[in-house]
Amino acid sequence: MLFRKTVFALALAGAAIPAAFANSGGTWVGGEQGFETHAVQSTTSRADVQKELQAFRKNPKTAEGGRLVGGEAGYIPPQHSYAFQDGRLVHTDSIAHNTPKPSLAMTDAERTLFQEQYAN
């Protein structure tokens, strides 16, 4: 008899636990606040989007110069490249080489240049 009462009490407690942690507001879904989606009109036609997709599939290059490849690599970031021209070592890549490295000891001019370069 004691065993049955214990099992019944545990089952009742187990059934009540989810109700104790449920939110009663109705706007929360799965512990996070819900959101609504709305249709947005676009100025780009479906044909234009399909054209862009085909061009990207032919040359899967991202805006910053990296390449999307399949398999384990997935993404190859842009690399620095150098070549000798007229006896000098010069940069042949399209990566900007004039931006300062971010640090706490930057001057105001360097900080402004850095913020302008990476504000996008």
WODA-V461125 format. One record per backbone hydrogen bond with DSSP energy under -0.5 kcal/mol. NH is the residue of the N-H (numbers start at 0). CO is the residue of the C=O. If there is no record, write none. Layout:
BEGIN
NH & CO
NH & CO
END
This chain:
BEGIN
4 & 0
5 & 1
6 & 2
7 & 3
8 & 4
9 & 5
10 & 6
11 & 7
12 & 8
13 & 9
14 & 10
15 & 11
16 & 12
17 & 13
18 & 14
19 & 15
20 & 16
21 & 17
21 & 18
28 & 31
29 & 27
31 & 28
33 & 26
48 & 44
49 & 45
50 & 46
51 & 47
52 & 48
53 & 49
54 & 50
55 & 51
56 & 52
57 & 53
58 & 54
60 & 58
61 & 65
64 & 61
66 & 75
67 & 59
68 & 66
68 & 73
73 & 69
74 & 72
75 & 66
76 & 74
82 & 89
84 & 82
84 & 87
87 & 84
89 & 82
89 & 87
91 & 80
92 & 80
105 & 102
110 & 106
111 & 107
112 & 108
113 & 109
114 & 110
115 & 111
116 & 112
117 & 113
118 & 115
END
